[in-house]
């Protein structure tokens, strides 16, 4: 398949999947399923595009392996939260703001289907790469993937352990990686997308791979990541989170400006 055909096929599949997800959230009143389907959809996109691409076997095999494994880990993590917890506060806020308008939720789910297609552009570049042998870029891609996905998983585990402690309710996680960044999971998620930039080196349309880290940074920093998460944190944790904002870098990990382990008295 050509890249355009791959993306059209993916768009049709994701429209159906997100419609099913929208139906599920109507029954369960938990829109968090959209995050699970977004992550799983990108894994499916990596497998589909790798299988139908016209490039060499090695970059396509690595795309299927790395993209699929990243997707499986993230989707499983998100599904555990959706299944075991109440609807995320961000979606509760949207449900209240939209007065539970199912038409708006449907459009929201379909917008996420389109985002899967957008974020699949790096996969198209990798699957068209004609380089049949491993290069320094291949090694760099694998190392970037291993490091970023491992650290993202660590951040997720640290936050999950903190949230599971009833004594920490309404408090802010300041342990582990969360001492050095308010959103270490987002940071390492962003870094992970550079893996596909490296894998695409040698492809005629390698520039498409830059859509991953560039678009992901824009969404995390200004649209759906940090702004929504921090707004919800301020609603629920107030002054404790404001102190965390003052002491701890927002995204790029660095040493806190004060002892981030201490909460204001």
N, C-alpha and C positions, 0 to 999 in steps of 0.2 A: 504493500500500500504506500501511496505517497503520504507526506506529512499532513496535507489537507484532508485526505480521506480518513486518516487515523483520528484526527481531531473531530471530524464530523461524526464518526462512529462513537467516539467517546462522549460527545455532547448528547447524543440520543440516549445512550445507556445511562448517563448520569441524570438526565431529566426524569427518566423512569424511576431510578433509585431514589432520588430526592422526593419524588411524588409519594413513593411508598413510605419514606421517612416522615413526611408531613402527615400522612394518614396515621402513622404510629403515634406521633406526638399529640394528635387530636385526642386519641384515646387515653394516652398516658399522662398528658399535660406536662411533658418534659421535652423541651426543644433542644436539649443538649445532644440528642441523637444526631443532630445536623453535624456536629463536630466529628462524631464517630464515622459518619458516612463520608465526610470530606476526606478524612485520613485514609479510610479504606478505599475510597474512590481513586485516590492518587496511586495507591498500590496497584489497583486494577489497571490504571492507566499505564504504569511502568511495565507491567506484564504484557498488556495488549500491544503497546508500541514496540517493546523489545521483540515480541514474537513476529510482528509484521513489518519491522524496519528493513531497510535495504543495505545497512552497513555491515561491517565485519562482525563475526561471531563474538569476539571477546568483549567489545564495548556493549553489545546488546545483552550478553549473558550477565555482565556486571550490573547493567541497568536493572535487569529483572531481579537479581539477587539483592542489591543494595536498596533499590526502591521498594521492593516487596517487603524486605525485612524491616526497614524503617516504618513503613505503613502498618505492618502487623503489630509492632511494638506500641506505636502511638494509638492506633485504633483500640487495641486491647486495654491500654491504660485508660482511655477516655470512656470506653464501655463499662469498665469496672466502676467508674465514678457515676455514670448515668444510671446504672442498675442499682447501685448501693446507696445513693444519696438523693436528696430532694433536688429539684430543678435548680441549676446554677443561678445565682442571684442576678447575673447579667440578663438571663432570659426571663426571669421573674419580672425584672424591671421593664423589659420590652413588652411582656404580656400585659402588664398594668398600663404602660404608656400607650399601647395599641388597643387597649380595651379588649384584649383577647381576639382581635380581628384575625380570623383564619385566612382571609384573603391576603393580608399583609404577611402572615407567616408563610403562606404558599409562595409568594414572590421572594421572600427571604430565602427559602429553601432552594428555589430555582436559581437565585443569584449564586448560591454556593456551588451549584452544579456548573455554572459558567466559570467560577473560580478554579474548579478542578481542571477545566480545559486550559485556562490561562497558565496554571502552574505546571501543566504537562508539556509546555513548550520546550523546556530544557530536555525532556525525555526524547522529543522528536530530534533534537540536535545530536544527542548521544547515539540514538538508533541509526542515524545516517553516517556515523563516523566510519570511514573505510579502513582505518588503521588496524591491521590484524594482530599486531604484536604489542606486548606490554611495553610502555614507555615510562619515563620519569613522571609524566602526568598521570598515568594509570596508578602508579604507586602513591602519588600525592593524593589522588582521589580517594583511594581506599583508606589511607591514614586519616584524612580529614573526616571521612564518614565514621570510622571507628571511634575517633576521639570525640567528635561532636555528639553522636548518638549515645555513647556511653555516658557523657556528662549530662546530657539532657535527661536520660533515664535516672541518673543519680539525683538530679534536682527534683524530678517528679517523685521519687521515693522519699526524699527528705521532706517534701511538703506534705505528702500523704501521711507520713508518720506523725508529723506535727498536728495535722488536722484530726487524726484519729485519737489524740489525747484530749479527753474532755476538759482537763485543766487549762488547756490553751484556747478554749473557745473565746472568740472575740479578740484574740491577740494576734500579733503579726509574727510570722516565722522569720527568725533572725539567725538560724543555725545553718551550718554547712555552707553550701554555695550561696544561700540566701543572705549571708552576711556581706557578700561582696557585690551583689546585684539584686535589685528588686524583682528582676525577671530573668533569672539564669536559664530557665527552661526556654524562654523565647530567644535568648541570645544564642544558645547552642542549636536550637532549631534553625535559626537564620544561618549559622555557620555551616550546617549540614548541606545547604543548597549549593555551596561552592564545590562540593564533590562532583556535581554534574557539570559544572563549568570545566573542571579539570578533565573529566571523562570525554567532553565534547571537543577537546583540542584536536585538530586535524579534520574535523567535519566542515563541510562547505558552509553550513549555516550555524557554526559554533556560537555566533553572537546571540542566537536564541537562548542559549543556556544562561546568559546573564539575566534573563527575565526572572529566574528563580530567586536569587539573592536580592535583586533590586526591588522587585514587586513585594517580596516577603518583608523586606525592611520597611517599605512604605506602609504596608498593612499593619505590621506589628507596632511601628512607632507612632503612626498618626491616625489610623482608621479603626481597626477592630481588635487590636491586641492590648497594648498598654493603656490607651484612653478608657476603654470599657472596664478593664480589670481594675485600674486605679480608682475610677469613679465608684465602682462597687465596694472596693476596700475602704474608701473614705466614708461611704454610707454606713458601713457596718463596724468599722474600727476607729473612725474619727481621729482623735488626737494621737493615738498610738501610731496610726499609719502616717500621719503628718510628720511625726518625729522620725519615722523610718525614711520618709522621703528626703528629709533634711540631711540625714546621715549617710545614706546608701545610694550609690550610683544607680541610675534608672535601668540601663541595659548592659553596657559594657562593664564587665567585672573589674573592680578596683577596691583598694582598701577603703573602709568606711571613714567618714570625716570625724566620727566619734564612735564610742563603743556601741555598736549596733546590737549587742546582746542585751542591752538594758532598755527596758520600757520606761516611759515617763511615769513618775509617781503621781 
